[in-house]
C-alpha cells in the first residue's frame, strides 16, 4: 500500500496575514504544521492511525486566530475516504483531499 502524503498551504488573517502549511508524510503519517515557515507542530509520526487526529495552532500576534486541522482516514469498510478538514476560529474553512 502506497503511504498517503499531502502538502498544502493557506493564508489566515485579514490585516495580519500568515501562511500556514500542513504536511502529512510517510508511512508513519508525520504531521507538520508551520506558520510563516516556523514549525508550530511536529507529531513525529506513528504507525497506523494518526493520534491525535486534531491539531490546534494559534496564529497571529495582534490579530489572533485559532486554526484547527482535523485528519480523517476512514477504514475501507466505512468507505475509505481520507481528507483533512480545516477550521478557522471554530468555523469550517475547507476540505483538502489526503
N, C-alpha and C positions, 0 to 999 in steps of 0.2 A: 504494500500500500504506500502510495506516494504521500510524504508528510505534507500537511496543509501549511501554507505560509502566505502571508499577505503583508503589504505595506501601504499605508495611505496617510495623507496629511490634510488638515483643515484649519481654518482660521477661527479664532474665538475673540470676541470683544468688539465693541462699537467704536470707542475712541482710543482705546489702548489695545491694539491688535497683537495677538500672539499666534504663532504657528504651533499646532500640536501634531506630532507624528506618532502613529501607532504601528508597531510591527509585531507580528506573531510568526515565529520561525522555528523550523526544525522538528524533529521527531519529538523533542521534549516540550514543544509548544511554549517557547520562551517568549514572554510578553514584555516588550519595551515601549515605554511611552516617554517621549521627550517634549519639552516645551522650549521653543526657541533654541533648539539644538542641545539643551541641557537635559540629561536623563533625570526624569522625575520618578519613574517606576521601572524596575527590572526584576521580573519574577524569578529569574534564574532557570525557570523551566522545571517541568516534572514529566513523568511518564504518564501517558493516557490523558485523563480528564484534566482540564485546566482548573486548578483550585488556587485561590478563589477565582470565580469567573466574573467578578465585577471589580473594576479598578477605578478609584476616585482620585482626581487630581484637582487641586485648587490652582487656578490660573489667574495671573494678574497681580498688580501691586495696588494701584489706586482704584482700578475697576476690576473687582474680583468676580470670577465665575467658577462654578463647580462643574467639572467635566467628568461624566461617568461613562466608562467604556464597559459594555457587557458582552461577553463572548458566549455564544450559544452553539453547541455542537450536539445535535441530536443523534441518538443511536439509530442505526439503519432501520430498526423495527418501527421507529417513530417517524420515518421519512428521510432521515439522514441529512437534513438541512444544516448548513453551517453558515452562520452570519455573525456580524458584530453590530450591535445597536449602540449608538452614541446619544447621550442625553447631555444637554447643557442647562444648568440651573434647574434640574429636575424635569425639563421638558424634552420630549423626544425630538432629536435633531435629524438623524438619518440612519440608514442601514447600509452596511458595507458587506458584500459577499466575502466569504472566507474560504 
